[in-house]
Amino acid sequence: MIKTIGLKKSFADNHVLCGVDLHIKQGEIVAVIGPSGSGKSTFLRSLIGLERIDAGSILIEGKPLVEDGRYPSERTCQKICSGMGMVFQHFNLFPHMSVRGNLTAAPLAAKKMTLDEANTKCADLLARVGLADKIDAMPSSLSGGQKQRVAIARALMMDPAILLFDEPTSALDPELTGEVLAVMKSLTNTGITMVIVTHEMAFAREVADRVIFMDGGIVAIDDKPDAVFDAPANERLKSFLRAL
């Protein structure tokens, strides 16, 4: 589903990605952990075209989003990324739209659904994340946990084959984190390929098929959760886990 080869990305003199090689299979749930500045979010954003890499290749479902640092047309990039959804750290809901508007805007604009179809799916997904009664609420009236659950429902509206999560609980108070993690856990048996950048180690251990430890802009460790957390393979990973 996702293959990256030698990804490199710099911001001025800051080398954020220094040759990231990764292969994620269909239906896998991959947790990405690591210290701040290790390139986790930049890597995730590059997979969906929100950051353009300087060198390397990204293949999504076998199709090159970028090949040897060269991107195809914007239309081609959009088509390749259309089967992906992303949930951001800070929700990114449209503040001037109701919850219903946030969920139905994209499928209606893409002309993939009629208004009735979009409204029905919106109601179904909000019920799934425990927010059926908030369908006509404005984002400003919601708690952080509710906003993030709306954001997850919005990402599901387009039936993505791949879902990317960029530290979806890091902006939440601890008591709201559990409700978002519960929704994410409920998606693990849907067959959606998921890549989750997270600092929630217990969650990563419970739901992930593999855990990626990034450090210094590379994939330093790629292993099963038990191996990563019970028998860390290098001192950098050990010190990271101790700090948490």
Backbone hydrogen bonds, N-H to C=O, Kabsch-Sander energy under -0.5 kcal/mol:
donor,donor_aa,acceptor,acceptor_aa,energy
2,I,24,I,-2.0
3,K,59,L,-2.2
4,T,22,L,-3.0
5,I,57,S,-2.5
7,L,20,V,-1.7
8,K,55,A,-2.3
9,K,17,L,-1.8
11,F,14,N,-2.6
12,A,10,S,-0.6
14,N,11,F,-2.4
15,H,13,D,-0.8
16,V,9,K,-1.8
16,V,14,N,-1.0
17,L,9,K,-2.1
18,C,217,G,-2.9
19,G,7,L,-2.8
20,V,7,L,-1.2
21,D,19,G,-0.6
22,L,4,T,-1.7
24,I,2,I,-3.1
28,E,25,K,-1.8
30,V,28,E,-0.6
30,V,194,M,-3.0
31,A,29,I,-0.5
31,A,210,R,-2.3
32,V,196,I,-3.2
33,I,31,A,-0.6
33,I,212,I,-3.3
38,S,35,P,-1.6
43,F,39,G,-2.5
44,L,40,K,-2.3
45,R,41,S,-2.9
46,S,42,T,-1.8
47,L,43,F,-1.1
47,L,44,L,-0.7
48,I,44,L,-0.6
48,I,45,R,-0.6
49,G,46,S,-0.9
50,L,45,R,-2.2
51,E,45,R,-1.0
53,I,51,E,-0.6
54,D,8,K,-3.0
55,A,8,K,-1.5
57,S,5,I,-2.1
58,I,66,V,-2.5
59,L,3,K,-3.0
60,I,63,K,-2.8
61,E,1,M,-3.1
61,E,59,L,-0.6
63,K,60,I,-2.0
65,L,58,I,-2.4
65,L,63,K,-0.7
66,V,58,I,-1.5
67,E,70,R,-2.6
69,G,56,G,-3.1
70,R,67,E,-1.8
77,C,73,S,-2.4
78,Q,74,E,-2.5
79,K,75,R,-2.0
80,I,76,T,-2.4
81,C,77,C,-2.3
82,S,78,Q,-0.7
82,S,79,K,-0.6
83,G,80,I,-0.7
84,M,81,C,-1.8
85,G,162,I,-2.3
87,V,164,L,-2.8
88,F,86,M,-0.5
91,F,88,F,-1.1
92,N,90,H,-3.1
97,M,94,F,-1.5
99,V,137,A,-2.4
100,R,135,I,-2.1
102,N,98,S,-2.5
103,L,99,V,-1.9
104,T,100,R,-2.4
105,A,101,G,-1.7
108,L,104,T,-1.9
109,A,105,A,-2.5
110,A,106,A,-2.6
111,K,108,L,-0.9
112,K,107,P,-1.9
113,M,107,P,-1.2
118,A,114,T,-2.7
119,N,115,L,-2.5
120,T,116,D,-2.3
121,K,117,E,-2.6
122,C,118,A,-2.5
123,A,119,N,-2.3
124,D,120,T,-2.2
125,L,121,K,-2.7
126,L,122,C,-2.4
127,A,123,A,-2.0
128,R,124,D,-1.7
129,V,125,L,-1.7
130,G,127,A,-1.2
131,L,126,L,-3.7
134,K,131,L,-2.0
135,I,132,A,-1.0
137,A,134,K,-1.6
141,S,138,M,-2.2
142,L,139,P,-1.9
147,K,143,S,-2.5
148,Q,144,G,-2.2
149,R,145,G,-1.9
150,V,146,Q,-2.3
151,A,147,K,-2.3
152,I,148,Q,-2.0
153,A,149,R,-2.3
154,R,150,V,-2.8
155,A,151,A,-2.0
156,L,152,I,-1.6
157,M,153,A,-0.9
157,M,154,R,-0.9
158,M,155,A,-0.6
159,D,156,L,-2.0
161,A,83,G,-2.2
162,I,83,G,-1.6
163,L,193,T,-3.0
164,L,85,G,-2.7
165,F,195,V,-2.7
166,D,87,V,-2.7
167,E,165,F,-0.9
167,E,197,V,-2.1
170,S,167,E,-1.3
172,L,169,T,-1.7
176,L,173,D,-1.8
177,T,173,D,-1.0
177,T,174,P,-0.6
178,G,174,P,-0.7
180,V,176,L,-1.1
181,L,177,T,-2.4
182,A,178,G,-2.2
183,V,179,E,-1.3
184,M,180,V,-2.3
185,K,181,L,-2.8
186,S,182,A,-1.6
187,L,183,V,-0.6
187,L,184,M,-1.2
188,T,185,K,-1.5
190,T,187,L,-1.7
193,T,161,A,-2.4
194,M,28,E,-2.3
195,V,163,L,-2.2
196,I,30,V,-2.9
197,V,165,F,-3.1
197,V,195,V,-0.6
198,T,32,V,-1.9
198,T,196,I,-0.6
201,M,199,H,-1.3
204,A,200,E,-2.4
205,R,201,M,-2.6
206,E,202,A,-1.8
207,V,203,F,-2.5
208,A,204,A,-1.9
209,D,29,I,-3.0
210,R,29,I,-1.5
211,V,223,D,-3.0
212,I,31,A,-3.4
213,F,211,V,-0.5
213,F,221,I,-2.7
214,M,33,I,-2.8
214,M,212,I,-0.6
215,D,218,I,-2.0
217,G,38,S,-1.1
218,I,215,D,-1.1
220,A,213,F,-2.0
220,A,218,I,-1.0
221,I,213,F,-1.7
223,D,211,V,-1.9
228,V,224,K,-2.1
229,F,225,P,-2.7
230,D,226,D,-2.6
231,A,226,D,-0.6
231,A,227,A,-1.2
238,K,234,N,-2.1
239,S,235,E,-2.6
240,F,236,R,-1.9
241,L,237,L,-2.5
242,R,238,K,-2.3
243,A,239,S,-2.0
244,L,240,F,-1.2
